[in-house]
Amino acid sequence: MAAIAAAIAGAQDSATERQPVQIAKIGSGGKRICMKYTCDPGYQPTSECFCVRFSPDDQYLAASFANGAINIYNASTGKQEFVLNHTEGKDGLQGPLPTTQLRWRPHSAQSKTKSVLISVNAEFDGQIQHWHIKSGKCLHTITEKNNQLFCLDYFADGSQFATAGKDRLVRVYDEATKRQVQTLQGGDLKETAGHSNRVFSLKYHPLHPNLIVSGGWDNTVQVWDLRMGHSVRSLWNCYLCGDSVDFTQDGRQILTGSWRTENALQLWDFGAGTDCAMGETVEWKSATCESTCMLFAARCSKDAESSMILAGGSQDNQAKFFMRPKDGRGVAAFGALVHLPKPVFTVDFSASSRMAAIGSADGQVRVLDVA
């Protein structure tokens, strides 16, 4: 079984009788959420949704599934537009292993081809695939031998991307040539030693192409400097089991979501150089919502102030929205999607931050308006 399945094996469905999925209002903040639509691909048996991502222009919403399929929806209406990489198993043989993560190639003046999506999968020789969604063609495939891939990210200008997974290394690729240009591993033997277990989340600094953060099963988030070729700093006690590390848009804070019941959602101050310090542990419980959540996913909104946070997970299966003040302190919840039948594995904000997508183990993608 793919390691991504092992990462979610602990997700428990604790309630004996499930209530209908509901939107809960929390606090008295100015933001409100309401259900926009639900995308149900109808795969039988049910195929868990591992990743959702809005395109840079908010035209499309991409979702990847445990059966390897990538579904492309109209982000405004929820209508399915394209399906990539969906091949049923034949003669009793297993089909493709999970497509674990997706990223849209950022739009840039250098790129003539639009609507390009990149994906990674949990094959035992993990594959990186570039897709042109309108033609359904796979434009390019890169194989990482003996390495299941769980995460990837583009730098903001689309000039390079990085991947990570089972073998604990971070590999950097040039987008134009599709060639690997660097392997990041280990540390400086003083502050950090690099990763010692599987990596499930990876994110470029929004302003500096030489800085990448990654996290996984070893209870750390590593800060990598491409100029040094290794990790230069670590955040300790961060147990990441999904796509749950992110930067605020100004690059001044790191968001982490850990798969645990206490201190799961945290903000870290990313200071000068690579110095990091605990900024705030975000309280999940509130006066109107006493339950807690073990997090698989956490994202900052994409407006300039990163004014919102969205996170979700298991145990109490829910996704919760938070307001993040301009000074980055005093984060408070304002709404939640509760009573989900299965754990939340992935979340994303649209580029406008006016929509949010939530994908879960029940195979459905729920999209909400945020206003």
C-alpha positions in Angstrom: 0.0 0.0 0.0 1.2 3.5 -0.8 2.8 5.4 2.1 0.2 8.1 1.8 -2.3 5.5 2.9 -0.2 4.7 5.9 -0.1 8.4 6.8 -3.9 8.5 7.0 -4.4 5.0 8.5 -4.8 6.5 12.0 -7.8 8.6 10.9 -10.6 7.5 13.1 -14.3 7.9 12.4 -15.3 8.3 16.1 -19.0 9.1 15.8 -21.5 6.2 15.7 -24.2 8.2 14.0 -23.3 11.0 11.6 -25.3 14.2 11.4 -25.6 16.0 8.0 -22.7 18.1 7.0 -23.3 21.6 8.3 -21.7 25.1 8.3 -21.1 26.4 11.8 -20.8 30.1 12.5 -18.2 30.9 15.1 -17.6 34.2 16.8 -18.6 37.6 15.5 -16.0 38.2 12.8 -16.8 40.0 9.6 -16.3 37.0 7.3 -19.0 34.4 6.4 -18.9 31.1 4.6 -21.7 29.4 2.6 -21.8 26.3 0.5 -21.3 26.9 -3.2 -21.4 23.3 -4.6 -20.2 19.7 -4.1 -18.2 17.7 -6.7 -18.7 14.0 -6.4 -16.8 12.0 -9.1 -18.8 8.9 -8.2 -15.9 6.5 -8.2 -16.8 3.0 -7.1 -15.4 2.0 -4.7 -15.0 5.4 -3.2 -11.6 7.0 -3.9 -10.2 9.4 -1.3 -9.5 12.9 -2.5 -5.8 13.7 -1.7 -5.3 17.2 -3.1 -7.4 20.1 -4.4 -5.9 23.2 -6.1 -7.4 26.3 -7.8 -5.8 27.4 -11.0 -3.9 30.8 -10.9 -6.8 32.5 -12.7 -9.5 30.8 -10.7 -11.0 29.3 -13.8 -10.5 25.7 -12.8 -10.3 23.5 -9.7 -8.2 20.4 -9.9 -8.6 17.4 -7.6 -6.5 14.2 -7.3 -7.7 10.9 -6.0 -6.5 7.6 -4.6 -7.2 5.8 -7.8 -4.7 8.0 -9.6 -7.4 10.2 -11.4 -7.2 13.9 -11.7 -10.5 15.7 -12.2 -10.7 19.2 -13.5 -13.8 21.2 -12.6 -15.1 24.6 -13.6 -14.3 26.6 -10.4 -17.4 28.8 -10.8 -20.0 26.1 -11.4 -18.5 22.8 -10.2 -19.1 21.2 -13.6 -16.5 18.6 -14.5 -14.5 19.7 -17.6 -11.7 17.2 -17.9 -10.4 13.9 -16.4 -6.7 13.0 -16.5 -4.9 9.8 -15.7 -8.0 7.7 -15.0 -7.4 4.1 -16.2 -9.4 1.3 -14.6 -7.5 -1.8 -13.5 -7.7 -4.6 -16.1 -7.8 -8.3 -15.6 -7.8 -7.9 -11.8 -4.7 -5.8 -11.8 -4.4 -2.6 -9.7 -4.7 0.6 -11.6 -2.4 3.6 -10.9 -1.4 4.3 -7.4 -2.6 7.5 -5.7 -1.9 10.9 -7.3 -0.8 12.4 -4.0 -0.3 16.1 -4.9 -0.9 18.7 -7.6 0.3 22.2 -8.4 -0.6 24.5 -11.3 2.3 26.0 -13.2 2.3 29.7 -12.4 1.4 32.0 -15.3 4.3 33.9 -16.5 5.5 35.9 -19.5 8.0 33.2 -20.3 5.5 30.5 -20.5 3.5 30.3 -23.8 1.5 27.2 -22.8 -1.3 27.9 -20.2 -3.4 25.5 -18.2 -0.5 23.2 -17.3 -0.7 21.1 -14.2 2.0 19.1 -12.5 1.4 16.0 -10.4 3.3 13.4 -8.4 2.2 9.9 -7.4 2.9 7.1 -4.9 4.3 4.6 -7.4 7.3 2.8 -6.1 9.3 4.6 -8.8 7.5 7.9 -8.3 6.5 9.9 -11.3 6.3 13.7 -11.9 4.0 14.4 -14.7 3.2 17.6 -16.6 -0.3 17.8 -18.0 -2.0 20.0 -20.5 -5.5 19.8 -19.2 -7.4 21.0 -22.3 -5.9 18.3 -24.6 -5.6 15.7 -21.8 -2.0 15.0 -22.8 0.9 14.2 -20.5 3.5 16.6 -21.8 6.4 15.2 -19.8 7.2 12.5 -17.3 10.1 12.4 -14.8 10.7 9.2 -12.8 12.4 9.2 -9.4 13.7 5.6 -9.0 12.8 3.9 -5.7 11.1 7.0 -4.3 7.4 7.4 -3.7 6.5 11.0 -4.1 4.2 12.8 -1.7 4.6 16.5 -2.3 5.9 19.2 -4.6 5.8 23.0 -5.1 6.6 25.6 -7.7 8.5 28.8 -7.0 6.2 31.8 -7.6 7.5 32.6 -11.1 7.3 29.0 -12.3 11.0 28.8 -13.1 11.7 25.8 -10.9 9.9 23.2 -8.8 10.8 20.8 -6.0 9.7 17.4 -4.9 10.0 15.1 -1.8 8.7 11.9 -0.5 9.8 8.5 0.9 13.6 8.8 0.6 13.7 12.1 2.7 15.5 14.1 0.0 14.3 17.3 -1.6 15.0 17.5 -5.4 15.0 20.7 -7.3 14.2 20.8 -11.1 14.5 23.5 -13.8 11.0 24.0 -15.3 12.3 24.9 -18.8 14.6 21.9 -19.2 12.8 19.5 -16.8 16.2 18.5 -15.5 17.1 18.0 -11.9 19.5 20.7 -10.9 20.0 20.0 -7.2 19.5 17.5 -4.4 19.0 18.9 -0.9 19.9 16.5 2.0 21.4 16.6 5.5 22.2 19.6 7.5 25.0 21.7 8.9 25.5 19.2 11.8 25.0 22.0 14.3 21.4 23.3 13.9 19.9 20.4 11.9 20.6 17.1 10.3 17.9 17.1 7.6 14.9 14.7 7.5 15.0 11.3 9.0 11.6 10.1 7.8 9.1 10.5 5.0 8.3 14.0 3.8 4.6 14.9 3.2 4.6 18.7 2.7 6.9 21.2 0.9 6.7 24.9 0.2 8.8 27.5 -1.5 9.3 30.9 0.2 7.1 33.3 -1.8 9.9 35.8 -2.4 13.2 33.9 -2.3 13.8 31.0 -4.7 16.7 29.7 -2.6 14.5 28.9 0.4 12.2 25.9 0.8 10.5 24.4 3.9 9.4 20.8 4.2 7.9 18.6 6.9 6.9 15.1 7.6 6.9 12.1 10.0 10.1 13.0 11.8 8.5 15.7 13.9 10.4 18.5 12.2 10.0 21.2 9.6 13.3 21.7 7.7 14.4 25.1 6.3 16.5 24.4 3.2 18.9 26.9 1.5 19.7 26.1 -2.1 22.9 28.1 -1.9 24.1 25.9 0.9 22.7 22.6 -0.5 21.4 21.5 2.9 19.0 22.3 5.7 20.0 25.3 7.8 17.3 25.4 10.4 14.5 23.2 11.9 11.2 23.8 13.6 10.8 21.1 16.2 7.7 19.2 17.3 5.7 19.5 14.1 4.2 16.2 13.1 3.1 16.7 9.5 1.1 13.9 7.8 -0.3 15.8 4.8 -0.1 19.1 2.9 0.1 21.2 6.0 3.0 23.7 5.7 2.6 27.1 4.1 4.0 30.6 4.1 2.1 33.8 4.5 2.2 35.9 1.3 4.8 38.3 2.7 7.0 35.3 3.8 7.2 36.5 7.4 5.4 33.6 9.0 5.2 29.8 8.4 1.9 27.9 9.1 2.1 24.3 10.3 -0.7 21.8 10.9 0.2 18.7 12.9 -1.7 15.4 13.2 -2.3 15.6 17.0 -5.1 16.8 19.3 -3.0 19.4 21.2 -1.2 22.4 19.6 -2.1 21.2 16.1 -2.2 24.6 14.3 0.8 26.9 14.7 2.3 30.0 13.3 6.1 30.5 13.3 7.9 33.8 12.8 10.4 33.6 9.9 13.0 36.2 10.8 16.0 37.6 9.1 18.1 35.0 7.4 16.6 31.6 8.4 15.9 32.3 12.1 12.5 30.9 13.2 10.6 31.3 16.5 7.2 30.2 17.7 4.7 33.0 17.0 1.4 31.6 18.0 -0.5 28.3 18.7 -4.0 28.8 17.3 -6.7 27.5 19.6 -9.0 25.1 17.8 -11.7 24.9 20.4 -14.1 27.8 20.9 -17.2 28.6 22.9 -19.4 27.2 20.2 -17.2 24.4 19.1 -15.6 22.3 21.9 -14.3 19.6 19.6 -10.7 19.4 18.3 -9.1 18.1 15.1 -5.9 16.2 14.2 -4.7 18.1 11.1 -3.8 16.8 7.7 -4.1 20.1 5.8 -3.5 23.8 6.5 -3.4 26.8 4.1 -3.1 30.6 4.2 -5.4 32.6 2.0 -3.8 34.2 -1.1 -4.6 37.8 -0.5 -1.7 40.1 0.2 -2.3 40.1 3.9 -2.9 36.3 4.2 -5.9 37.4 6.2 -7.4 33.9 6.6 -6.3 30.4 7.5 -8.1 27.1 6.6 -7.3 23.8 8.2 -8.9 20.4 8.4 -8.3 16.8 9.5 -9.5 13.8 11.4 -10.9 12.6 14.7 -13.6 15.3 14.7 -13.9 15.5 10.9 -14.1 19.1 10.1 -12.5 22.1 8.3 -12.3 25.4 10.1 -11.7 29.0 8.9 -9.8 31.6 10.9 -9.1 35.3 10.6 -5.5 36.3 10.9 -5.0 39.9 12.0 -2.5 42.1 10.1 0.0 41.9 13.0 -0.3 38.1 12.8 -1.4 37.7 16.4 -4.7 36.8 17.9 -6.0 34.4 15.2 -9.6 33.6 15.8 -12.1 31.2 14.1 -15.1 32.5 12.2 -16.7 29.4 10.6 -16.4 25.7 10.1 -17.7 22.9 8.0 -18.6 20.2 10.5 -20.1 16.7 10.7 -18.2 15.5 7.7 -18.5 11.7 7.2 -14.8 11.2 6.7 -11.5 13.1 7.5 -10.4 16.2 5.6 -7.2 15.5 3.6 -6.7 18.7 1.6 -7.8 22.3 1.5 -7.1 25.4 -0.7 -8.1 29.0 -1.2 -8.8 30.4 -4.6 -6.4 33.1 -6.0 -9.0 35.7 -5.1 -9.5 34.2 -1.6 -13.2 34.3 -2.2 -13.7 30.6 -2.6 -12.3 27.6 -0.6 -12.1 23.9 -1.5 -12.1 21.0 0.9 -11.4 17.5 -0.2 -12.0 14.5 2.1 -11.8 10.7 2.4 -15.4 10.3 1.3 -14.2 11.2 -2.2 -16.1 14.5 -2.4 -14.8 18.0 -3.0 -16.9 20.7 -1.2 -16.5 24.3 -2.4 -17.6 27.3 -0.3 -18.0 31.0 -0.9 -16.1 33.2 1.5 -17.3 36.8 1.9 
